[in-house]
Amino acid sequence: MSVDNQFAPAISVIMPVYNSEAYLREAIESVLNQSFTDFEFLIFNDGSTDNSADIILSYNDERIIYYGSSVNVGYTPLLNKGLKKARGRYIARMDSDDIALPDRFEKQFNFLEKNRDIAVCGGFFEFTGTELSNKPFNWVSETDPEFIKINLLFDCAICHPTVMLRAEELAKSSLYYNEALEPSEDYDFWIRISNSKRLANIPDVILKYRLNSNQVSNKKNHQQLTNKANFITSQLKALGINPTKLELRLHDYLFFCSAVPVYDYLPKLDTWIKKLKAANNCANAYDEAKFNTYLDDLYKRNKIDLSNKIKQLTFKENLIFLVKCLLKWRSLR
């Protein structure tokens, strides 16, 4: 196993590992068996206490560069270490329990070569794992860079273990992960990158993303939600809006189409959307036409969701809802 290879690879793959023996071989081999072969594979063992180290060391492939440690420091510091150690033109992320599809690197490399304005390239993925009660299903997101930037105002639009990064662009701006924000370091990273660079998703499934109860994001779900609320609030403030708790709730409902069957839901949603549009017209933070189209589409989806929920109300609940709507309408006359 080489620690100081002299070749300059096209891609550097970064994979932190902590007690991943159950799925590690599958993850490693999915990288080694890529159709695109010009890469170095940086594997960081984060003080694993299982057989992870033995599994990694069992591979005799010169592309693997192993960094062992007896101390568990967390995966985000290792990601930053990987960004500093990487010598590739592009940097690919990989988690130790996921499976990269055979043509993942080839597709992302070709996309980034053709689209020099893109700094981050993600992709779609298929959920897999024992936690799934039904057959696997796919995760899809926005692909257009402008819509991804808008999407970040509501939620994370890039799946971290699918990304390939343009190393030169990160180096220019000294961009690294904020280690204090784990397990939401990726969402923050994309927001900061989007302030000056463009992100995209290729419309192909390139990874099998494993769901399991031991994932860091599952164990730190409360912290993740708190971080997310802070990220959204910061972006809204940059837009010129200091949101109230109600507005933040409406913002969340709007994106996830979580319509509440109350008489004033749509009017409140409409008011919030108008506030967002007006703020963007002043701040010019997002492409105006695409921003308005995005919000209008969310509003339409909420109307459909509300209609479906009203249909599910009992006769009594429906009657109460209609009376409240009528009283509200009469008060506005």
HUDADA-V571507 format. One record per residue. PHI is phi in degrees with one decimal (none if undefined). OMEGA is omega as a letter, one per 40 degrees, with the letter a starting at -180 (* if undefined). D_FIRST is the distance of its C-alpha to the first C-alpha in Angstrom with 1 decimal. Layout:
# HUDADA-V571507
PHI:OMEGA:D_FIRST
PHI:OMEGA:D_FIRST
This chain:
# HUDADA-V571507
none:a:0.0
-87.8:i:3.8
-108.7:a:6.7
-141.5:i:9.5
-68.7:a:9.7
-92.5:a:13.4
-72.8:i:14.6
-101.3:a:16.8
-74.0:i:16.3
-72.4:a:19.5
-130.1:i:18.2
-110.2:i:16.1
-102.9:a:15.8
-112.1:i:16.2
-138.5:i:16.1
-76.5:a:17.3
-134.2:i:17.2
-143.2:i:19.8
46.8:a:20.8
-113.5:a:20.1
-55.9:a:19.3
-64.1:a:22.3
-123.1:a:21.1
-63.6:a:17.4
-59.5:a:16.3
-62.9:i:19.0
-66.6:a:18.0
-60.6:a:14.3
-69.0:i:15.5
-67.8:i:18.3
-80.7:a:16.1
-62.7:a:13.9
-96.2:i:17.3
-64.1:i:19.0
-66.6:i:21.4
-92.2:a:20.3
-110.2:a:16.9
-84.8:a:16.7
-149.7:i:14.7
-109.5:a:11.8
-120.5:a:11.1
-88.7:a:11.4
-111.6:a:11.6
-110.1:i:13.7
-85.5:a:14.6
-90.3:i:18.2
68.1:a:19.1
-60.8:i:19.1
-108.1:i:21.2
-101.7:a:20.5
-93.8:a:17.7
-58.1:a:15.6
-60.7:i:12.8
-61.8:i:12.7
-64.5:a:12.8
-62.3:a:9.9
-71.7:i:7.6
-76.9:a:9.3
-91.8:i:7.8
-107.4:a:6.0
-132.0:a:6.5
-64.2:i:5.7
-76.9:i:8.2
-80.9:i:6.6
-120.6:a:6.8
-99.9:i:7.6
-122.0:a:10.9
-97.1:i:12.5
-155.2:i:16.2
-94.3:a:19.0
-114.5:i:21.6
-90.2:a:22.6
-105.8:a:23.7
100.6:a:24.2
-77.8:a:22.4
-67.2:i:24.5
-58.5:i:23.3
-72.3:i:19.7
-62.4:i:20.9
-65.8:i:22.4
-61.9:i:19.4
-63.3:i:17.5
-60.7:a:20.5
-76.3:a:20.2
-81.2:a:16.5
-61.1:i:16.8
-114.2:a:17.3
-75.6:i:18.5
-67.3:i:22.2
-126.4:a:22.2
-123.1:a:20.6
-104.4:i:20.4
-95.6:i:20.7
-149.5:i:19.6
-99.0:a:20.6
-78.4:i:18.8
-123.2:i:21.8
-100.2:a:22.8
-129.7:i:22.4
-80.5:i:22.1
-67.5:a:24.4
-54.0:a:23.0
-104.8:a:24.8
-56.5:a:24.3
-62.3:a:22.2
-60.6:a:24.4
-65.6:a:27.6
-71.0:i:26.7
-59.8:a:25.4
-62.0:i:28.7
-64.1:a:30.8
-69.3:i:29.6
-65.4:a:29.9
-84.3:a:33.5
-120.5:a:34.4
-68.4:i:33.7
-85.4:a:35.8
-94.7:i:33.4
-96.1:a:31.0
-132.2:i:29.8
-122.8:i:29.5
-105.4:i:29.5
-163.8:i:30.7
-81.6:i:32.3
-145.7:i:30.8
-109.3:i:31.9
-69.9:i:32.3
-147.5:i:31.0
124.3:a:30.7
-70.4:a:33.0
-75.0:i:35.0
-80.5:i:36.6
-83.1:i:40.0
-117.4:i:40.5
-66.9:a:38.6
-55.6:i:35.8
-134.0:a:37.1
-98.4:i:35.9
-104.4:i:35.7
-126.1:a:37.1
-148.2:i:38.0
-64.3:i:39.5
-113.1:a:38.0
-71.6:a:40.4
-53.9:a:39.2
-67.5:i:42.7
-70.1:i:43.0
-64.3:i:39.5
-61.1:i:40.7
-65.9:i:43.9
-57.4:a:42.1
-64.5:i:40.2
-70.2:a:43.7
-117.4:a:43.8
-165.7:i:40.3
-72.8:a:36.6
-105.0:a:36.5
-126.3:i:32.7
-83.1:a:30.3
-53.3:a:27.4
-72.1:i:24.5
-97.6:a:25.8
-79.0:i:25.8
-129.2:a:24.4
-110.0:i:25.5
-86.3:a:26.5
-58.0:a:24.6
-59.5:a:27.4
-69.1:i:30.0
-66.3:a:28.3
-65.0:a:27.9
-56.7:a:31.5
-105.7:a:32.8
49.5:a:30.2
-89.5:i:29.8
-136.2:i:27.7
-71.9:i:28.1
-84.8:a:30.9
-66.3:a:29.2
-76.1:a:32.7
-102.8:i:33.3
-59.1:e:30.7
-100.1:a:31.0
-113.3:a:32.9
-60.6:a:30.7
-71.0:i:30.1
-58.1:i:33.9
-60.7:a:34.6
-60.6:a:31.9
-65.7:i:33.4
-61.1:a:36.9
-65.5:i:36.0
-64.8:a:34.3
-66.7:i:37.3
-66.3:a:39.7
-136.1:a:38.7
-135.4:a:36.3
-109.3:i:36.4
-119.1:i:34.4
-145.1:i:34.5
-119.1:i:33.6
-82.1:a:33.2
-82.4:a:35.6
-131.8:i:33.1
-74.8:a:31.3
-122.3:a:27.6
-151.1:i:26.3
-102.3:a:27.2
-96.8:a:27.8
-85.6:i:27.8
-95.1:i:30.8
-152.8:a:30.7
-70.1:a:32.7
-93.6:a:29.8
-62.8:a:29.0
-57.3:a:29.4
-63.8:i:32.0
-72.0:a:34.1
-73.4:a:34.0
-119.0:a:35.0
-61.9:a:37.3
-62.1:i:40.2
-64.4:i:38.2
-63.3:i:36.9
-67.0:i:40.6
-63.7:i:41.8
-60.5:a:39.2
-60.1:i:40.1
-60.2:i:43.8
-66.7:i:43.1
-62.9:a:41.2
-65.9:i:44.0
-60.3:i:46.6
-62.1:i:45.1
-67.5:i:45.0
-66.1:i:48.6
-65.1:i:49.6
-64.6:i:48.1
-82.7:a:50.3
100.9:a:53.3
-116.5:i:53.6
-103.0:a:53.7
-70.9:i:53.4
-81.4:i:55.4
-62.3:i:54.0
-63.9:a:56.0
-65.7:i:54.6
-64.7:i:51.0
-67.2:i:51.9
-61.6:i:53.6
-59.4:i:50.5
-68.5:i:48.4
-59.2:a:51.0
-58.5:a:51.3
-70.0:a:47.6
-89.5:a:47.1
51.8:i:50.6
-97.9:a:51.6
-58.1:i:55.3
-105.4:a:57.7
-74.2:i:61.1
-122.0:a:63.3
-61.5:a:66.1
-107.5:a:64.6
-61.8:a:60.9
-65.4:i:61.0
-59.6:i:63.3
-66.5:i:61.0
-63.7:i:58.0
-63.1:i:59.9
-62.2:a:60.8
-66.4:i:57.2
-62.9:i:56.1
-62.8:i:58.9
-66.6:i:57.7
-63.5:a:54.2
-63.7:a:55.5
-64.1:i:57.9
-64.1:i:55.2
-69.1:i:53.0
-61.0:i:56.0
-81.7:a:56.3
-81.4:a:52.7
53.7:a:51.6
-81.2:a:48.1
-127.1:i:47.6
-53.2:a:49.0
-59.9:a:52.5
-63.5:a:53.0
-71.5:i:49.7
-62.9:a:50.0
-65.8:i:53.5
-62.4:a:52.5
-61.1:a:49.6
-67.8:i:52.0
-62.4:i:54.8
-65.9:i:52.5
-62.6:i:51.5
-62.8:i:55.2
-60.8:i:56.1
-65.7:i:53.5
-67.9:i:54.9
-61.4:i:58.4
-65.5:a:57.3
-63.9:i:55.5
-63.3:i:58.6
-59.5:i:60.9
-65.2:a:59.0
-71.6:i:59.1
-63.9:i:62.8
-62.6:a:63.4
-88.9:i:61.9
-69.9:i:64.3
-71.2:i:67.2
-57.8:a:70.7
-64.8:i:71.4
-63.5:i:68.2
-65.6:i:68.9
-64.2:i:72.4
-61.4:i:71.4
-60.3:a:68.8
-67.0:i:71.5
-63.1:i:74.1
-64.3:i:71.7
-63.0:a:71.0
-64.4:i:74.7
-62.6:i:75.5
-63.9:a:72.8
-62.7:a:74.2
-66.4:a:77.8
-69.6:a:76.8
-89.7:a:75.4
-73.6:*:78.6
